[in-house]
Amino acid sequence: MVKITTVMDNKRGEQKSLIAEHGLSFLVETEKSQILFDFGAGKAAYDNACKLNIRMENIQYAVGSHGHYDHAGGYPEFVKEGLHCPLYTGTGYFEEKYARDGRKATYLGCGFNEPWMQEQGLEHRICDGYLELESGCYLVGNFERTHDFEQIPDRFVRHRGGQWVKDDFSDEICMVLDGPEGQTVIVGCSHPGILNILTTVQKRFDKPIRAVFGGTHLVEADAGRIRATLEQMKQMGVSLIGFNHCSGELLQEIMDQETGLEHCYLGAGDCIYL
C-alpha cells in the first residue's frame, strides 16, 4: 500500500485550514518509509505538514524534483523544524535559475546552496539518471527528448559563467514506485516534457505505467497538444492521473471529457491510496 498526500499545491482540497500557494510538495508513504517530494515555496508548506500530522523525524528521504523556488524554497523551513535526512536532487539543482524577459530577469532558484547544506550538516546525494532509494522506489533523470512538440519556453534560463544559457532542466528528476498493477510516476513540473519523462521511465524499466501524479507544465499548452498528450499516455497504459500545480485549467477541463482515464485534482490536503 502506498499513500500520497499533497502537502502544498496552488489549490486546497476540503481541508480549508490549509494554505494554498503556487508550489508543490507531496508526502509519499510506502510500506518501508516516508518520502518528502518537493517542499513548496516557503514556510506555508511546513505549516501545512504540521496540520496534516507529518512529523519530520519520520521522514527518511527528501527529494527535490528541480531547483525552482516553488518546489525548493520551503526546504530550509523543513530543516529548521527538524528535517535532517539526506536531500536527493539531480545535477545542477543549485545553479542560478531565472525567467528572462528582454533585459529583465527574475530569480527563480531554490534560495539555498551547497555551502548552506554543509553548514547545517546535511547530506546531499545526486541522482545522475538513476538511483534506487529502496526496493521498489527509484529516482530517474536524464530524460530522453523524444517528443519534438514538448519544448521548454525560451524565458527559462540559467546564469552560468557570466552568460545567459537556456535552461534545459537537466536537473529535473522524478520518482518511480513499483506496484502490482504497474508503476506509479511522481513528477514535479515536467519541464523536460511529461511524455519525454514517461517514455524514458518506460524504456528504463520495461514495465507498464499505471498512474502519474504531479505537475505537467501544460498550463501553456493548447487543446491540441493536451489531447495528443493524453492520447499517448493512454497508449502507454496509463489509467489513473492526479495532475495539479502547473498543469492548468484547460487540462482539467479536457480530462473531464475523457472516458479512458480516471483522474482527480490533488489539492493541498488531498491524498490517494494505491
Disulfide bonds with the S-S distance in Angstrom:
none
